[in-house]
Amino acid sequence: MLELSNITAGYERGRPVVRDMSLAVARGEAVGLLGPSGCGKSTLARVAALLHRPDAGTVVLDGTTVTDYRHRVPRALRTTVGVVLQAPRLSATDPRLRLRDLVAEPLRATGRRIEVRERVDELAHAVGLGGDLLTRGICDVSDGDLQRACLARALVLRPRLLICDDMTAALDAATAAALIAAVEVYRRGTQASLLAVGPDPAVLARWCDRTVSWSSPPSDAHPL
């Protein structure tokens, strides 16, 4: 499903934060990427999510070698991936949106407006956005409820690969457990693959089939 081969990536020329890293996620598999804060795992996750172009290496997604990133990715490939980042307020960049509109963004962007009401209501129930939360603005809800909406947005196009970059880092235990459970339910129903990134081995063990440690040498990190 996902093959990252010899990825080197960073944000300043000549100063990579990821060096020669390889990782694979099979179809239907849940893989945890474990590492301390600042090691570069979030950068690798952004490369995997097609949000950041690597300086070197190859990304193969669903059998297709990736050549473009961000908005240049063909729609059919871009919609294969759903992404939930660590900080929901950085993900939800337009503070004027209601949560309902936030969840519906990918449907509207891909011309599937007819699905908005049914799909948004379905996912709101799945992630625990009850009551009138969908009608509230981004600035009027807690980080936990906003992260619920961000997960729903990531799932709204039924991705075959879900990437969760430390999704539960800023959440209380109950909300974190609820979001992990929602991901597990989605995966059981769709056989989607999962790449979960984080610093806590207990959390990754909770929802992953196997965990790769960032400290492992590259040869151990990519059972391709």
Sequence and secondary structure as in RCSB ss.txt:
>XXXX:A:sequence
MLELSNITAGYERGRPVVRDMSLAVARGEAVGLLGPSGCGKSTLARVAALLHRPDAGTVVLDGTTVTDYRHRVPR
ALRTTVGVVLQAPRLSATDPRLRLRDLVAEPLRATGRRIEVRERVDELAHAVGLGGDLLTRGICDVSDGDLQRAC
LARALVLRPRLLICDDMTAALDAATAAALIAAVEVYRRGTQASLLAVGPDPAVLARWCDRTVSWSSPPSDAHPL
>XXXX:A:secstr
 EEEEEEEEESSTT EEEEEEEEEE TT EEEEE  TTSSHHHHHHHHTTSS  SEEEEEETTEE    GGGS H
HHHTTEEEE S HHHH   TT BHHHHHHHHHHHTT GGGHHHHHHHHHHHHT  TTGGGSBGGGS HHHHHHHH
HHHHHTT  SEEEEESTTTTS HHHHHHHHHHHHHHHHHH  EEEEEES HHHHHHH SEEEETTS HHHH   
